[in-house]
Amino acid sequence: MPQGHEAHMSCFIVTPLERSLAVQLQIPIYGCDPDLYELGTKSNSRKIFRECDLTPPAGYEDLKTKEDIIDALVKLKQEIPAMRKAVVKMNDGFSGDGNAVFSFKNYEAGQDVKAWVTEHLHSNLVTVASDLDVPTFFEKFEEMEGIVEAFVEGEVKESPSVQCRITPKGHCEIISTHDQELGGESGQVYIGAHFPASGDYAVALSIMGKKVAETLREKGVLGRFAVDFISVKVEDGWQHYPIEINLRKGGTMHPFLMLQFLTDGAYNADEGMYYTSKGHLVRYYFCSDNLRSDRYKGLSPHDLIEIAMLHDLHYDGTSQEGIMFHLIGALSQYGKLGVVCIGSTPEKARELYANIVEVLDKEC
């Protein structure tokens, strides 16, 4: 490296391999030390939330065996008799794939809870990952350990997240907020995200995220991370349950950086709004890194670009609205791509996404 120049490494996730490379290159690495990743497990996330005076869903952490899972399910049902479902989560599960949902369907009051749970554990447990059967789930759980917590119910329920950054100088910053769109049979698989999070609670999310960031800073954490929530509409507002800390760059980082690059703007955490460099212009987006269909398989990146040009699916720098594609290298083999739809309103951003899906389905 030429004298007087500065460089650092920045990775999606820092493993011991990246750390070793940084040491050999003698340059700093901007990210969480792998030795601190235990702070972001499902179990330790719950402990940190309580340190921050935040309230995670009712549950139990540091579970190691199937018997521990049974005991936790029994205790939760005894504490919350009306509870209909609970979630079993591996400590290091990713994008919902380490989760399973246990149903108390057909349980009748007065029955021996432990005997009933033990009898129905396998039949009433549904794994989120489609290729993971229940026996294998328990094997992996005993390797990773994990938690059991109540499934948060609500007529109006959202899954927001807040993205934070701890700088090398120790400043805690709120980068963005999102409302995640989840799918799958259990509603726990990440599909996409709306930016910013709802104006009803974006500022509240930032305040809670800042508390978590300040606590993690005292423990030595550095770099980007995210906190996921489940938020339920109640009479006087919203009840927010923090559920997970992700000590890495997340799926919303790339779309947000793309927005910043295109508009040269910034997110105002005190207002929960994003402003472009023109000052008065507010922008929103809907993003997904999981737009997929078997019909898209065989479609090349070149084909996608031609389709986009034909149907005017592009980003307009003059209006600072439009569509950007990414992850198009996965399109031909997996029928999957990523997209960021930027609009002057949340409705416009979602409309652009619906237009993409309609065009691709028609062309394919």
Order of alpha helices (4+ residues) and beta strands (2+ residues): alpha-alpha-beta-alpha-beta-beta-alpha-beta-alpha-beta-beta-beta-beta-alpha-beta-beta-alpha-beta-beta-beta-alpha-beta-beta-alpha-beta-alpha
